[in-house]
Amino acid sequence: MSSDDLVVISGTSSGLGQATARRLTADGYRVLGLSRRDVDPQDIGKGYSHLAVDLKDLDGLPAVARRVLDEHGTPYGLVNNAAAGNDGLLPTMHNSEIRSTIELDLLSPILLTKYLCRPMLSKGRGRVVNVSSIIATTGFRGLSVYGAAKAGLEGFTRGLSRDLGARGVTVNCVAPGFVATEMTDVLGGQLDRIKKRSPLNRFATPDEIAGAIAYLLSPDAAGVTGTVLTVDAGSTA
């Protein structure tokens, strides 16, 4: 890592994405956030910039990638964090909700990685970190489509690690447990029951998950690829 290394993070307008952006700027990276809502750089830290993007516009992602490269240079790291968890039972979910979840949570990171890993391969170095969820393996009532997308993201991670590894690019997942953010507000009283399952009797914090992402981007993780790092306060132990 050098002080000039650029990390692109999707979904930095709130929650985990914002915590990760703060951690990485503090670690000395240049950070480019991709999200629909703008973020005041002063809320993140020195070295942060933002690009307003609708990540569900799959056809627009090639142009987004070109703009990233033209305006900010080759990224050292890509953190695919943006996601939406539509809470609802499959029989009553509208097809548009299913499609929207799969597009944002699975297809968008695949396509964004496709275009941004190319210059990493040319340089012979890079890191891709996909933010999954413990729901990919445990399941949860009302989150079947979200779980399917995240399980797909983990499969994508393992396969891509074999495609890119020989060229010096690692690909890993971080799988957070439940975290008290805007996305989990829809679960309401269920969060208290989930918390009691944890050996630590709490949720992992956004800062702790951001620390795991920072590790996978660091030189210490140069020999780590194709794996899923779980940060859930022990709830799946």
C-alpha atoms as one frame of an Amber mdcrd trajectory, in Angstrom:
protein
   0.000   0.000   0.000   1.114   3.527  -0.752  -0.424   6.804   0.345  -1.637
   7.338  -3.217  -3.581   4.068  -3.467  -7.208   4.537  -4.498 -10.024   2.430
  -3.060 -13.484   2.623  -4.630 -16.364   1.886  -2.241 -19.998   1.542  -3.281
 -22.754   2.649  -0.931 -20.949   5.253   1.173 -23.947   7.459   1.992 -24.638
   5.702   5.307 -23.939   2.752   7.584 -21.135   0.342   6.867 -20.033   2.050
   3.658 -19.522   5.339   5.443 -17.701   3.659   8.343 -15.410   1.908   5.868
 -14.691   5.151   4.030 -13.749   6.823   7.323 -11.482   3.939   8.307  -9.693
   3.802   4.963  -9.095   7.548   4.722  -7.685   7.387   8.258  -5.384   4.598
   7.047  -4.092   6.893   4.295  -5.955   5.673   1.222  -7.597   7.902  -1.329
 -11.245   6.862  -1.232 -13.873   7.344  -3.924 -17.428   6.737  -2.784 -20.174
   5.666  -5.190 -23.770   6.262  -4.106 -26.890   8.145  -5.116 -26.789  10.475
  -2.131 -23.834  12.815  -1.821 -21.631  12.786   1.256 -19.834  15.775   2.736
 -16.108  14.919   2.540 -15.648  16.572   5.940 -17.855  13.826   7.425 -15.444
  11.192   6.100 -11.912  12.500   6.131  -9.086  13.912   4.058  -8.694  12.087
   0.775 -12.382  11.312   0.260 -14.259  12.183  -2.923 -17.687  11.195  -4.174
 -19.368  10.258  -7.429 -23.160  10.297  -7.622 -24.206   6.972  -9.172 -27.362
   4.876  -9.415 -25.832   1.429  -9.042 -29.063  -0.247 -10.139 -28.581   1.284
 -13.587 -26.617  -1.677 -14.898 -26.323  -0.296 -18.429 -24.676   2.828 -17.027
 -21.920   1.028 -15.122 -19.394   0.895 -18.005 -19.548   4.690 -18.211 -19.184
   4.943 -14.431 -16.047   2.797 -14.583 -14.599   4.920 -17.400 -15.219   8.056
 -15.381 -13.536   6.535 -12.323 -10.458   5.666 -14.363 -10.335   8.963 -16.275
 -10.830  11.208 -13.246  -9.204   9.237 -10.428  -6.845   6.687 -11.978  -6.455
   2.941 -11.548  -7.937   1.673  -8.285  -5.887  -0.462  -5.940  -9.033  -1.698
  -4.201 -12.740  -2.124  -4.850 -15.202  -2.632  -1.985 -18.612  -3.770  -3.231
 -20.746  -2.720  -0.294 -23.973  -1.231  -1.683 -26.997  -3.456  -1.082 -30.677
  -3.460  -0.263 -32.547  -6.051   1.760 -36.210  -5.996   0.790 -38.018  -7.581
   3.722 -40.877  -9.779   2.593 -42.042 -13.328   1.984 -41.409 -14.532  -1.547
 -45.057 -15.438  -2.379 -46.112 -11.829  -1.764 -43.066  -9.992  -3.130 -43.605
  -8.081  -6.338 -41.407  -9.179  -9.227 -39.958  -5.677  -9.401 -38.702  -5.984
  -5.800 -37.066  -9.333  -6.571 -35.412  -7.941  -9.682 -34.256  -4.785  -7.894
 -32.634  -6.767  -5.077 -30.789  -9.122  -7.421 -29.634  -6.256  -9.640 -28.232
  -4.130  -6.825 -26.919  -6.872  -4.533 -25.440  -9.249  -7.122 -25.354  -8.034
 -10.721 -24.098  -4.545  -9.913 -21.009  -5.732  -7.987 -20.248  -8.319 -10.661
 -20.322  -5.714 -13.429 -18.489  -3.062 -11.423 -15.771  -5.606 -10.675 -15.608
  -6.617 -14.341 -14.718  -3.116 -15.469 -12.541  -2.011 -12.546 -10.472  -5.189
 -12.192  -9.145  -4.868 -15.754  -6.677  -2.075 -14.923  -5.724  -3.916 -11.710
  -4.698  -6.892 -13.847  -2.651  -4.627 -16.085  -0.755  -3.338 -13.045  -0.419
  -6.788 -11.493  -1.844  -5.776  -8.098  -5.215  -5.138  -6.552  -7.831  -6.077
  -3.995 -11.541  -6.799  -4.387 -13.632  -7.070  -1.218 -17.286  -8.045  -1.531
 -19.583  -7.383   1.408 -21.795 -10.407   1.884 -23.873 -11.355   4.953 -24.285
 -14.285   7.310 -27.762 -14.588   5.751 -26.029 -16.132   2.716 -25.503 -19.304
   4.751 -27.948 -19.120   7.671 -31.082 -17.828   5.953 -33.620 -15.583   7.662
 -37.390 -15.256   7.472 -38.411 -12.653   4.911 -34.921 -12.315   3.401 -34.808
 -15.237   0.960 -34.046 -13.113  -2.112 -31.454 -11.063  -0.244 -29.873 -14.308
   0.989 -29.837 -15.714  -2.536 -28.045 -12.619  -3.835 -25.451 -12.735  -1.072
 -24.874 -16.469  -1.556 -24.302 -15.724  -5.217 -21.810 -13.012  -4.265 -19.834
 -15.505  -2.188 -19.767 -17.991  -5.062 -18.648 -15.210  -7.382 -15.865 -14.339
  -4.935 -14.468 -17.872  -4.816 -14.574 -18.325  -8.571 -13.115 -14.927  -9.382
 -10.259 -15.425  -6.927  -9.060 -18.265  -9.164  -9.403 -16.134 -12.296  -7.424
 -13.171 -10.973  -4.976 -14.621  -8.467  -2.143 -15.340 -10.894  -2.089 -11.641
 -11.811  -1.698 -10.433  -8.226  -5.324  -9.525  -7.500  -7.041 -10.995  -4.430
 -10.811 -11.394  -4.083 -12.475 -11.913  -0.697 -15.737 -11.476   1.165 -16.580
  -9.984   4.513 -19.810 -11.427   5.941 -21.249  -9.176   8.638 -23.853 -10.352
  11.073 -26.761  -8.094  11.899 -25.706  -4.507  12.510 -27.924  -1.707  13.761
 -28.101   0.400  10.576 -30.823   1.899   8.410 -31.062  -1.352   6.437 -31.884
  -3.445   9.527 -34.404  -0.959  10.961 -37.127  -2.875   9.091 -36.585  -5.849
  11.425 -37.784  -3.914  14.463 -38.209  -6.062  17.586 -36.541  -9.054  15.960
 -33.161  -7.388  16.501 -33.361  -7.910  20.288 -33.939 -11.638  19.821 -31.059
 -11.860  17.365 -28.725 -10.058  19.783 -29.344 -12.654  22.500 -27.913 -15.384
  20.241 -24.509 -13.728  20.239 -21.874 -14.990  22.719 -20.880 -11.345  23.124
 -24.527 -10.346  23.699 -24.269  -7.579  21.131 -23.955  -6.901  17.430 -20.706
  -6.289  15.636 -20.281  -2.583  14.984 -19.784  -0.910  11.601 -16.293   0.116
  12.717 -15.379  -3.512  13.510 -16.568  -4.658  10.090 -14.697  -1.778   8.464
 -11.596  -3.041  10.279 -12.006  -6.459   8.652 -12.274  -4.820   5.237  -9.173
  -2.752   5.998  -7.299  -5.950   6.864  -8.195  -7.594   3.540  -6.913  -4.512
   1.733  -3.674  -4.426   3.716  -0.285  -5.999   2.917  -0.909  -8.446   5.785
  -3.645 -10.093   3.686  -1.537 -10.576   0.563  -1.837 -14.354   0.952  -5.592
 -14.352   1.609  -7.955 -14.871  -1.321 -11.180 -16.694  -2.104 -12.324 -16.654
   1.507 -15.212 -15.312   3.594 -14.328 -13.443   6.795 -17.295 -13.464   9.200
 -17.756 -10.573  11.632 -20.931 -11.237  13.629 -20.020 -11.063  17.343 -20.089
 -14.853  17.312 -23.769 -15.306  16.505 -23.057 -18.121  14.032 -20.593 -19.893
  16.349
